[in-house]
Amino acid sequence: MATRWFYRQGGKEYGPVSAALLTQLADVGRLEPTDLVWAENTNQRMPARRIKGLFRSAQPQEPPRPAAASEFAASKPRAKSRSLLWLGGSGVVVVLIAVALFAGWYMGQRDQNRRVTDNVPQMPAKSGAEATPKTEWAIVTDAMKECRTGKELFDDADDPSTPSRVRKAREAQEHLERAKNMVTGLPKELQQLIGWRIEMIVEFRAGRAAEAEARLLKEHSNLLKLIDANRNYGMAKIASDMLEANFPKLEAKYKK
């Protein structure tokens, strides 16, 4: 017989158990010949009766010869003690089976709970200050920080000596997108405030790029490139003026 076995009863699967324990289950009638069993690391299921030597009590035995009354009387104490011994052994086996089944069920439940816990996203613990909903102006302040980080990354990306310039430009754009999303749902004038800041950053950068390209082209379409550069700088200047004019007014209105 294999070292460890599984068996199925009442629509449930149990195991793995040792070959000795499987034999004990068959001896005490807890395992029926029709129950399915299979060895560990295999999926070949078969009725338990096909396991050679498993149901030892099912072996045909010689019928007992009739005993005399005196022999029967003399054997009664011995039969009684043998019955008590068998009952005691059966009780131990039942306890061992119950312990093994409970241990298997407990381990299965623990693994299932662990898998469920691992799949649940863990939220960071919030302090008393963080648990309080942020004010509209606090959200605007956080969005301005995202814009400032995006501008710094754009400045690094435009520096030829900076490594990973493409990655920094992509990260800068992500910060600006995050700032824009943060103020979604706020009053329109606060959304415009962040929009002006983002437009100023983007247009100043576009102007720098156009001006640099014009310098490289020199005489070829130089005037057109400079016009584009001035247009970008002009739009950025308008956004900057609007931001500067409206920021103190909106700060006084929303900051509490």
C-alpha positions as CSV (number, residue, x, y, z in Angstrom):
1,M,0.0,0.0,0.0
2,A,1.1,3.6,-0.6
3,T,2.5,5.6,2.3
4,R,-0.3,8.1,2.6
5,W,-3.9,7.9,1.3
6,F,-7.0,10.1,0.8
7,Y,-10.6,8.8,1.0
8,R,-14.0,10.2,0.2
9,Q,-17.2,9.8,2.3
10,G,-20.5,11.5,2.3
11,G,-19.4,13.9,-0.5
12,K,-16.3,15.0,1.5
13,E,-12.7,14.2,1.1
14,Y,-10.3,13.4,3.9
15,G,-6.6,12.8,4.2
16,P,-3.9,12.3,3.8
17,V,-3.7,9.5,6.3
18,S,-1.2,6.7,6.8
19,A,-1.7,3.2,5.5
20,A,-2.0,2.0,9.1
21,L,-4.7,4.5,9.9
22,L,-6.6,3.6,6.8
23,T,-6.5,-0.1,7.8
24,Q,-7.8,0.9,11.3
25,L,-10.6,2.8,9.7
26,A,-11.6,-0.2,7.7
27,D,-11.3,-2.5,10.8
28,V,-13.7,-0.4,12.9
29,G,-16.2,0.1,10.0
30,R,-15.5,3.8,9.5
31,L,-14.3,3.0,5.9
32,E,-16.7,1.1,3.7
33,P,-15.5,-1.2,0.8
34,T,-17.4,1.1,-1.6
35,D,-15.7,4.3,-0.5
36,L,-13.3,5.8,-3.0
37,V,-9.6,5.9,-2.0
38,W,-6.5,7.1,-3.8
39,A,-2.8,7.4,-3.1
40,E,-1.1,10.7,-2.4
41,N,0.3,12.4,-5.6
42,T,-2.1,10.4,-7.8
43,N,-5.6,10.9,-9.0
44,Q,-6.5,7.3,-9.7
45,R,-9.5,6.7,-7.5
46,M,-10.8,3.2,-6.8
47,P,-13.2,1.5,-4.4
48,A,-11.5,0.7,-1.1
49,R,-12.2,-3.1,-1.5
50,R,-9.6,-3.1,-4.3
51,I,-6.8,-2.4,-1.8
52,K,-5.3,-5.7,-1.0
53,G,-5.3,-6.5,2.7
54,L,-7.3,-3.5,3.7
55,F,-10.4,-5.3,4.9
56,R,-8.9,-8.0,7.0
57,S,-12.1,-8.6,8.8
58,A,-13.8,-9.5,5.5
59,Q,-11.5,-12.5,5.0
60,P,-13.5,-15.8,5.1
61,Q,-13.0,-17.5,8.4
62,E,-13.6,-21.1,9.6
63,P,-16.9,-21.3,11.4
64,P,-16.4,-22.0,15.2
65,R,-17.0,-25.4,16.4
66,P,-19.8,-25.9,19.0
67,A,-18.4,-25.7,22.5
68,A,-19.5,-27.6,25.6
69,A,-21.4,-25.8,28.3
70,S,-18.4,-26.1,30.6
71,E,-16.0,-24.6,28.0
72,F,-18.5,-21.8,27.2
73,A,-18.8,-21.0,30.9
74,A,-15.1,-21.0,31.3
75,S,-14.6,-18.7,28.3
76,K,-17.1,-16.1,29.4
77,P,-14.7,-14.0,31.5
78,R,-12.1,-14.2,28.8
79,A,-14.6,-13.1,26.1
80,K,-15.7,-10.3,28.3
81,S,-12.2,-9.0,28.9
82,R,-11.5,-9.4,25.1
83,S,-14.6,-7.3,24.4
84,L,-13.6,-4.6,26.8
85,L,-10.1,-4.6,25.2
86,W,-11.6,-4.3,21.7
87,L,-13.9,-1.5,22.8
88,G,-11.0,0.4,24.5
89,G,-8.9,0.0,21.4
90,S,-11.7,1.1,19.2
91,G,-12.3,4.2,21.3
92,V,-8.6,5.2,21.0
93,V,-8.8,4.7,17.2
94,V,-12.0,6.8,17.0
95,V,-10.3,9.6,19.1
96,L,-7.3,9.5,16.8
97,I,-9.5,9.7,13.7
98,A,-11.4,12.6,15.2
99,V,-8.2,14.4,16.0
100,A,-6.8,13.8,12.5
101,L,-10.0,15.0,10.8
102,F,-10.2,18.1,13.0
103,A,-6.6,18.9,12.3
104,G,-7.2,18.6,8.6
105,W,-10.3,20.7,8.7
106,Y,-8.5,23.4,10.8
107,M,-5.5,23.6,8.5
108,G,-7.8,23.9,5.5
109,Q,-9.8,26.7,7.1
110,R,-6.6,28.5,8.1
111,D,-5.2,28.3,4.6
112,Q,-8.5,29.5,3.1
113,N,-8.7,32.5,5.6
114,R,-5.1,33.3,4.8
115,R,-5.9,33.4,1.0
116,V,-8.9,35.5,1.6
117,T,-6.9,37.9,3.8
118,D,-4.1,38.2,1.2
119,N,-6.6,39.1,-1.5
120,V,-8.2,41.9,0.5
121,P,-6.3,45.2,0.0
122,Q,-4.9,46.5,3.2
123,M,-5.7,50.2,3.9
124,P,-3.1,52.2,5.8
125,A,-4.1,53.2,9.3
126,K,-5.4,56.7,9.4
127,S,-4.6,59.2,12.1
128,G,-7.2,61.5,13.5
129,A,-6.1,64.3,11.1
130,E,-6.2,62.1,8.0
131,A,-9.6,60.7,8.9
132,T,-11.1,64.2,8.7
133,P,-12.3,65.0,5.1
134,K,-10.0,67.5,3.4
135,T,-11.2,71.0,2.7
136,E,-11.5,72.2,-0.9
137,W,-8.5,74.5,-0.5
138,A,-6.4,71.6,1.0
139,I,-7.1,69.6,-2.1
140,V,-6.1,72.6,-4.3
141,T,-2.9,72.9,-2.2
142,D,-2.1,69.2,-2.8
143,A,-2.8,69.6,-6.6
144,M,-0.4,72.6,-6.7
145,K,2.3,70.4,-5.1
146,E,1.7,67.8,-7.9
147,C,2.1,70.6,-10.5
148,R,5.4,71.7,-8.8
149,T,6.7,68.2,-8.9
150,G,5.7,67.9,-12.6
151,K,7.5,71.1,-13.5
152,E,10.7,70.0,-11.8
153,L,10.6,66.7,-13.7
154,F,10.0,68.5,-17.0
155,D,13.0,70.8,-16.2
156,D,15.1,67.7,-15.6
157,A,13.8,66.0,-18.8
158,D,14.7,69.1,-20.9
159,D,18.3,69.1,-19.6
160,P,20.5,67.1,-22.1
161,S,22.8,66.0,-19.3
162,T,19.9,64.3,-17.4
163,P,19.8,60.5,-17.7
164,S,16.4,58.8,-18.3
165,R,14.9,62.0,-19.8
166,V,12.0,60.1,-21.5
167,R,11.0,58.5,-18.2
168,K,11.2,61.8,-16.3
169,A,9.0,63.5,-18.9
170,R,6.4,60.6,-18.6
171,E,6.5,60.9,-14.8
172,A,6.0,64.7,-15.1
173,Q,2.9,64.2,-17.3
174,E,1.5,61.8,-14.7
175,H,1.9,64.3,-11.9
176,L,0.0,66.9,-14.0
177,E,-2.7,64.5,-14.8
178,R,-3.0,63.6,-11.1
179,A,-3.3,67.3,-10.2
180,K,-6.1,67.7,-12.8
181,N,-8.0,64.7,-11.5
182,M,-7.6,65.8,-7.9
183,V,-9.7,68.9,-8.4
184,T,-12.4,67.2,-10.4
185,G,-15.7,67.9,-8.7
186,L,-14.5,71.1,-7.0
187,P,-16.0,74.5,-7.9
188,K,-15.2,75.6,-11.4
189,E,-13.0,78.5,-10.3
190,L,-10.7,76.1,-8.4
191,Q,-10.5,73.8,-11.4
192,Q,-9.5,76.8,-13.5
193,L,-6.8,77.7,-11.0
194,I,-5.1,74.3,-11.4
195,G,-5.8,74.4,-15.2
196,W,-3.9,77.7,-15.5
197,R,-1.0,76.3,-13.6
198,I,-0.8,73.2,-15.8
199,E,-1.2,75.3,-18.9
200,M,1.6,77.6,-17.8
201,I,3.9,74.6,-17.2
202,V,3.1,72.9,-20.5
203,E,3.3,76.1,-22.7
204,F,6.5,77.3,-21.2
205,R,8.0,73.9,-21.9
206,A,6.6,73.9,-25.5
207,G,8.1,77.4,-26.0
208,R,11.5,76.2,-24.8
209,A,11.4,73.3,-27.2
210,A,10.3,75.5,-30.2
211,E,13.0,78.0,-29.4
212,A,15.7,75.3,-29.1
213,E,14.6,73.8,-32.4
214,A,14.7,77.2,-34.1
215,R,18.3,77.7,-32.9
216,L,19.2,74.3,-34.4
217,L,17.6,75.1,-37.7
218,K,19.3,78.5,-37.8
219,E,18.3,80.1,-41.1
220,H,15.9,77.4,-42.2
221,S,12.4,78.4,-41.1
222,N,14.0,80.3,-38.2
223,L,11.4,83.1,-38.2
224,L,8.4,80.6,-38.1
225,K,9.9,78.7,-35.2
226,L,10.5,81.9,-33.2
227,I,6.9,82.9,-33.8
228,D,5.8,79.6,-32.4
229,A,8.0,80.0,-29.4
230,N,6.7,83.5,-28.7
231,R,3.1,82.2,-29.1
232,N,3.8,79.5,-26.5
233,Y,5.4,82.0,-24.2
234,G,2.6,84.4,-24.7
235,M,-0.1,81.8,-23.7
236,A,2.0,80.8,-20.7
237,K,2.3,84.4,-19.7
238,I,-1.5,84.8,-19.8
239,A,-2.0,81.7,-17.7
240,S,0.6,83.0,-15.3
241,D,-1.1,86.4,-15.0
242,M,-4.5,84.8,-14.4
243,L,-3.0,82.5,-11.7
244,E,-1.3,85.4,-10.0
245,A,-4.3,87.6,-10.0
246,N,-6.9,85.0,-8.8
247,F,-4.8,82.9,-6.4
248,P,-5.0,85.4,-3.4
249,K,-8.7,86.0,-3.9
250,L,-9.6,82.3,-4.1
251,E,-7.3,81.5,-1.2
252,A,-9.0,84.0,1.0
253,K,-12.4,82.7,-0.1
254,Y,-11.8,78.9,0.4
255,K,-9.0,78.7,2.9
256,K,-10.4,78.1,6.4
